[in-house]
């Protein structure tokens, strides 16, 4: 299978190796996810938004083209084509103030453009058989995130973005790594295959 991994963390992949003062659990998830995918024989295409210097801002010309015309910038076009040719999309990002970072939101805003709707398929942007897995990292326990804050990211992505695109094979998992000890975090990483199948 061909898997597109959309990764958003300013520290980058290099912070995924548990080095003091240079570590991020989101980055560690990326390293573990890519290793697990390659171990099962998948082709992996990592879209690292920060490494690519992606501009998440929807500029005037972007918005004018969004509904019916081609992309303004080649980068958004490239991202869309990579997603469109994938069997599975995995999104990895931290949760900040109970929401996704601006880079991820801008990626969704700009890349999931109505101008790319399939001919004759209302609202169908991507192949509806595409699998989507969203892995997030938050400082709040997942149960609290769901009950107190209403799971805004999960709802927005499942019902909104991917639901509207006709994609039903969607799963979201949140990792509360901040409250876990080192052994607990490693256990989460060792079980990554469970969340991306």
Secondary structure, DSSP 8 states (H G I E B T S, - for coil): -EEEEEEE-TT-GGG-S-BTTB--HHHHHHHHHHHHHHHTT-EEEEEETTTTT------HHHHHHHTTS--SSHHHHHHHHHHHT-SEEEEEEEEETTEE-HHHHHHHHHHS-GGG--TT-TT--S-TT-EEEEEEE-SS-HHHHHHTT--HHHHIIIIIIHHHTT---EEEEEE-GGGS-HHHHHHHHHTHHHHH-
